[in-house]
Amino acid sequence: MDIDASQIRRGRIFLAVFGLFFAAVALFLWWMPSPQTREIAPPVCALIGIALLLTARLASDRTIARVQNLLTGWP
């Protein structure tokens, strides 16, 4: 599977932005708790964000392409 370098760069940026989104949601839920959100929601959002950021930073090119295809649905 021949992967273009610009495609991998876009994939890493996509995963990093998606991870930052989940981190922002976790901070918002932590700062502004409501009766509808449970106590477990902020840590779960933070863990998802951390996992996406670590994947964007440390994963191989092939893994980046697979995760981006999994999340976006594009081949």
ChimeraX attribute file (.defattr): number of C-alpha atoms within 10 A of each C-alpha:
attribute: neighborCount
match mode: 1-to-1
recipient: residues
	/A:1	4
	/A:2	5
	/A:3	10
	/A:4	10
	/A:5	10
	/A:6	9
	/A:7	14
	/A:8	19
	/A:9	15
	/A:10	14
	/A:11	21
	/A:12	24
	/A:13	15
	/A:14	19
	/A:15	24
	/A:16	21
	/A:17	16
	/A:18	18
	/A:19	24
	/A:20	18
	/A:21	16
	/A:22	22
	/A:23	23
	/A:24	16
	/A:25	17
	/A:26	21
	/A:27	16
	/A:28	12
	/A:29	18
	/A:30	15
	/A:31	10
	/A:32	9
	/A:33	14
	/A:34	10
	/A:35	6
	/A:36	6
	/A:37	12
	/A:38	10
	/A:39	13
	/A:40	8
	/A:41	14
	/A:42	21
	/A:43	15
	/A:44	14
	/A:45	20
	/A:46	20
	/A:47	15
	/A:48	18
	/A:49	24
	/A:50	17
	/A:51	15
	/A:52	23
	/A:53	23
	/A:54	14
	/A:55	18
	/A:56	26
	/A:57	14
	/A:58	11
	/A:59	15
	/A:60	11
	/A:61	17
	/A:62	12
	/A:63	15
	/A:64	23
	/A:65	20
	/A:66	13
	/A:67	18
	/A:68	20
	/A:69	13
	/A:70	11
	/A:71	11
	/A:72	9
	/A:73	8
	/A:74	8
	/A:75	8
